[in-house]
Amino acid sequence: MPRGIGVVAMVLLLAGTTALGVVRGGHSDDFLEALSDTRNAAANAVGFRITSVAITGRKQLTQDEVLAVGGVNGRSSLLFLDAAAARDKLKADPWISDATVQKLYPGRLQIDITERTPYALWQENGRVSVIAEDGTVLEPYVARRFVSLPLVVGKGAESRAKDFLNLLGQYPQVRSAVKAIVFVGERRWNLRLVDGVDVRLPEHEVERSLAMLTKLDQEDHLFSRDITAIDLRLPDRVTVRLSEDAAKAREDLFKDKSKPKRKAGDA
């Protein structure tokens, strides 16, 4: 038995005797916090202070953040640290998908975590969040280090983005031109291209539409044209909306063609 363990036991006995009266008096929260500090101080005094912490698996979280989430602070003792409770606290954090906590007496604490990987930015109702590939919201989008993540927009988009982005990745000509993907009515996707063009995809047979887009851009440079929208929702046609300037130029061209040509000698 480690030296001083009897002192710890005596402190706990006295504290427990006091506890009943305090709880009856309605001050249980304050007392429990004070009791925790008292017993940890006693344990630390006899050799159970946490002197070494090793954390593996962290990439986005700092060591201080991991310890704070797990409820470990400078007053904690290894003897009274509840490893199971610390593990549950860690797993409740959205960044952490799994965790193990080991107490290695007399003073070493080993924490192993598996972090979720930032996958995309999700925008809904004007708010932008960083999400994992399973749709878990990790944190509000503030840090610029996530600026290169793909942007997905709309209700339900966070949980459906992975499958669609994987599909979109099979069509690099289209993918390289996409600024955001928009989930419409929780049933189909639109593409917002870098130059502002909206591409409306059908609910079904999306692969066929993406293949058609690839062909149209390769052969006719569709994405470079002066257009505002491409509608692929109907299986037998592609509808293109011209910009205002392009539509006016087209209208003027048809007007010129419709005018009768003047014959030589006409006054």
C-alpha positions as CSV (number, residue, x, y, z in Angstrom):
1,M,0.0,0.0,0.0
2,P,1.5,3.4,-1.0
3,R,2.7,5.6,1.9
4,G,0.1,8.1,3.1
5,I,-3.0,6.2,1.8
6,G,-4.2,6.1,5.4
7,V,-4.2,9.9,5.5
8,V,-6.3,10.0,2.4
9,A,-8.7,7.5,3.9
10,M,-9.1,9.6,7.1
11,V,-9.7,12.8,5.1
12,L,-12.4,11.0,3.1
13,L,-14.0,9.6,6.3
14,L,-14.3,13.0,7.9
15,A,-15.5,14.6,4.7
16,G,-18.2,11.9,4.3
17,T,-19.4,12.5,7.8
18,T,-19.8,16.2,7.1
19,A,-21.5,15.5,3.7
20,L,-24.8,14.3,5.2
21,G,-25.4,17.6,7.0
22,V,-24.4,19.7,4.1
23,V,-26.7,17.9,1.6
24,R,-29.6,18.2,4.0
25,G,-28.8,21.9,4.2
26,G,-29.2,22.3,0.5
27,H,-25.6,23.2,-0.4
28,S,-24.7,20.0,-2.0
29,D,-23.2,21.4,-5.3
30,D,-20.8,23.7,-3.5
31,F,-19.9,21.0,-1.0
32,L,-19.2,18.4,-3.7
33,E,-16.9,20.7,-5.5
34,A,-15.1,21.5,-2.3
35,L,-14.9,17.8,-1.4
36,S,-13.4,16.9,-4.7
37,D,-10.7,19.5,-4.3
38,T,-10.0,18.3,-0.7
39,R,-9.7,14.7,-1.6
40,N,-7.6,15.5,-4.7
41,A,-5.3,17.6,-2.6
42,A,-4.9,14.8,0.0
43,A,-4.2,12.3,-2.8
44,N,-1.7,14.6,-4.5
45,A,0.1,15.2,-1.1
46,V,0.8,11.5,-0.7
47,G,2.1,10.8,-4.2
48,F,-0.9,10.5,-6.6
49,R,-0.4,13.8,-8.4
50,I,-0.6,13.6,-12.2
51,T,3.0,14.3,-13.2
52,S,2.9,13.1,-16.8
53,V,0.2,13.3,-19.4
54,A,0.6,11.6,-22.9
55,I,-2.1,12.3,-25.5
56,T,-2.1,10.5,-28.9
57,G,-4.3,11.1,-31.9
58,R,-4.9,14.8,-31.7
59,K,-4.6,16.9,-34.8
60,Q,-7.0,19.8,-34.5
61,L,-7.4,19.9,-30.7
62,T,-4.6,21.2,-28.4
63,Q,-3.5,19.2,-25.4
64,D,-5.1,21.8,-23.1
65,E,-8.4,21.5,-25.0
66,V,-8.3,17.7,-24.6
67,L,-7.7,17.9,-20.9
68,A,-10.3,20.5,-20.4
69,V,-12.9,18.4,-22.3
70,G,-12.0,15.3,-20.2
71,G,-12.3,17.3,-16.9
72,V,-8.6,17.1,-16.0
73,N,-7.1,20.2,-14.4
74,G,-4.2,21.1,-12.2
75,R,-6.0,20.0,-9.1
76,S,-6.9,16.6,-10.4
77,S,-5.2,13.5,-8.7
78,L,-4.7,10.2,-10.5
79,L,-6.3,8.4,-7.6
80,F,-9.7,10.0,-7.8
81,L,-9.8,10.6,-11.5
82,D,-12.8,8.7,-13.0
83,A,-11.3,7.3,-16.2
84,A,-14.7,6.1,-17.5
85,A,-16.3,9.5,-16.9
86,A,-13.4,11.3,-18.5
87,R,-13.7,9.0,-21.6
88,D,-17.5,9.7,-21.8
89,K,-16.8,13.5,-21.7
90,L,-14.2,13.2,-24.4
91,K,-16.5,11.1,-26.7
92,A,-19.3,13.7,-26.2
93,D,-17.1,16.3,-27.9
94,P,-18.0,16.5,-31.6
95,W,-14.3,16.5,-32.6
96,I,-13.7,13.2,-30.9
97,S,-15.2,10.0,-32.3
98,D,-13.5,7.6,-29.8
99,A,-11.3,7.8,-26.8
100,T,-9.5,5.7,-24.1
101,V,-8.2,6.9,-20.8
102,Q,-5.7,4.9,-18.8
103,K,-4.4,5.6,-15.3
104,L,-0.8,4.4,-14.8
105,Y,0.1,4.7,-11.2
106,P,1.5,6.5,-9.4
107,G,1.3,9.6,-11.7
108,R,1.0,8.9,-15.4
109,L,-2.2,9.6,-17.4
110,Q,-2.5,8.2,-21.0
111,I,-5.3,9.5,-23.3
112,D,-5.8,8.2,-26.8
113,I,-8.3,9.9,-29.0
114,T,-9.5,9.5,-32.6
115,E,-10.5,12.8,-34.1
116,R,-13.0,13.4,-36.8
117,T,-11.6,14.9,-39.9
118,P,-12.9,18.2,-41.2
119,Y,-14.6,17.4,-44.4
120,A,-16.7,20.3,-45.7
121,L,-18.3,23.6,-44.8
122,W,-22.1,23.5,-44.4
123,Q,-24.2,26.6,-44.8
124,E,-27.8,26.7,-43.5
125,N,-29.9,29.7,-42.6
126,G,-26.9,32.0,-43.0
127,R,-24.7,30.1,-40.6
128,V,-21.6,28.2,-41.8
129,S,-20.2,25.3,-39.8
130,V,-17.3,22.9,-40.2
131,I,-18.6,19.3,-40.6
132,A,-17.1,15.8,-40.6
133,E,-17.8,13.4,-43.4
134,D,-20.6,11.8,-41.4
135,G,-22.3,15.2,-41.1
136,T,-21.3,15.9,-37.5
137,V,-21.0,19.6,-36.9
138,L,-17.6,20.2,-35.5
139,E,-17.5,23.9,-34.8
140,P,-18.7,27.2,-36.3
141,Y,-16.7,28.3,-39.3
142,V,-14.3,30.9,-38.0
143,A,-10.7,29.6,-38.5
144,R,-9.3,30.4,-42.0
145,R,-7.5,27.1,-42.1
146,F,-10.8,25.5,-43.3
147,V,-11.3,27.9,-46.2
148,S,-10.3,25.3,-48.8
149,L,-13.0,22.8,-47.7
150,P,-15.9,22.3,-50.2
151,L,-19.0,24.3,-49.5
152,V,-22.4,22.5,-49.2
153,V,-25.6,24.4,-48.7
154,G,-29.1,23.6,-47.5
155,K,-31.1,21.6,-45.0
156,G,-30.0,18.0,-45.0
157,A,-26.9,18.7,-47.1
158,E,-24.5,17.9,-44.2
159,S,-25.5,14.2,-44.1
160,R,-25.7,13.7,-47.8
161,A,-22.7,15.6,-49.0
162,K,-20.2,12.8,-48.8
163,D,-21.9,10.5,-51.3
164,F,-22.5,13.4,-53.7
165,L,-19.0,14.8,-53.5
166,N,-17.6,11.3,-54.1
167,L,-19.7,11.1,-57.2
168,L,-18.8,14.6,-58.3
169,G,-15.1,13.7,-58.0
170,Q,-15.5,11.2,-60.8
171,Y,-16.1,14.1,-63.2
172,P,-13.0,16.3,-62.6
173,Q,-13.9,18.7,-65.5
174,V,-17.1,19.6,-63.6
175,R,-15.7,19.4,-60.1
176,S,-12.9,21.9,-60.8
177,A,-15.6,24.5,-61.9
178,V,-17.8,24.1,-58.8
179,K,-17.8,26.6,-56.0
180,A,-20.7,25.1,-53.9
181,I,-23.2,22.3,-54.0
182,V,-26.8,23.1,-53.0
183,F,-29.3,20.6,-51.7
184,V,-32.7,21.5,-52.9
185,G,-35.9,20.4,-51.2
186,E,-33.9,17.6,-49.4
187,R,-34.1,15.6,-52.6
188,R,-31.8,16.8,-55.4
189,W,-28.6,18.9,-56.0
190,N,-27.7,22.1,-57.8
191,L,-24.2,23.2,-58.6
192,R,-23.0,26.7,-58.2
193,L,-20.1,27.3,-60.5
194,V,-17.1,29.5,-59.7
195,D,-18.3,32.1,-62.2
196,G,-21.8,32.2,-60.7
197,V,-23.6,29.8,-63.1
198,D,-26.3,27.6,-61.5
199,V,-26.5,24.0,-62.8
200,R,-29.8,22.3,-61.9
201,L,-29.4,18.6,-61.7
202,P,-32.2,16.0,-61.8
203,E,-33.2,14.0,-58.7
204,H,-32.3,10.7,-60.5
205,E,-29.7,9.7,-63.1
206,V,-27.3,12.3,-61.9
207,E,-24.4,10.5,-63.4
208,R,-25.8,10.9,-66.9
209,S,-26.2,14.6,-66.3
210,L,-22.7,15.0,-65.0
211,A,-21.3,13.1,-68.0
212,M,-23.3,15.3,-70.3
213,L,-22.0,18.4,-68.6
214,T,-18.4,17.2,-69.1
215,K,-19.0,16.5,-72.8
216,L,-20.7,19.9,-73.4
217,D,-17.8,21.8,-71.7
218,Q,-15.1,19.7,-73.5
219,E,-16.7,20.1,-76.9
220,D,-18.5,23.5,-76.7
221,H,-16.8,25.2,-73.8
222,L,-20.2,25.6,-72.1
223,F,-18.8,26.9,-68.8
224,S,-17.0,29.7,-70.5
225,R,-20.1,31.1,-72.3
226,D,-22.1,34.1,-71.2
227,I,-24.8,32.2,-69.4
228,T,-26.5,32.3,-65.9
229,A,-28.1,28.8,-65.6
230,I,-28.0,25.3,-67.1
231,D,-31.1,23.1,-66.5
232,L,-30.6,19.4,-66.8
233,R,-33.7,18.3,-64.9
234,L,-35.5,17.0,-68.1
235,P,-33.9,13.8,-69.5
236,D,-34.4,14.7,-73.1
237,R,-33.1,18.3,-73.2
238,V,-30.6,20.8,-71.9
239,T,-31.9,24.3,-71.2
240,V,-29.5,27.2,-71.0
241,R,-30.4,30.7,-69.8
242,L,-28.3,33.5,-71.3
243,S,-27.2,36.5,-69.3
244,E,-29.0,39.7,-70.0
245,D,-26.3,41.0,-72.2
246,A,-26.1,37.8,-74.2
247,A,-29.9,37.6,-74.5
248,K,-30.0,41.2,-75.8
249,A,-27.2,40.5,-78.3
250,R,-29.0,37.4,-79.5
251,E,-32.3,39.4,-79.8
252,D,-30.6,42.1,-81.8
253,L,-29.0,39.5,-84.1
254,F,-32.4,38.0,-84.9
255,K,-33.9,41.4,-85.5
256,D,-31.1,42.2,-88.0
257,K,-31.6,38.9,-89.8
258,S,-35.4,39.5,-90.0
259,K,-35.1,42.8,-91.7
260,P,-35.6,42.6,-95.5
261,K,-32.4,43.3,-97.5
262,R,-32.6,46.4,-99.7
263,K,-32.1,45.6,-103.4
264,A,-29.7,47.6,-105.5
265,G,-31.4,50.6,-107.0
266,D,-34.1,50.9,-104.3
267,A,-34.7,54.4,-103.1
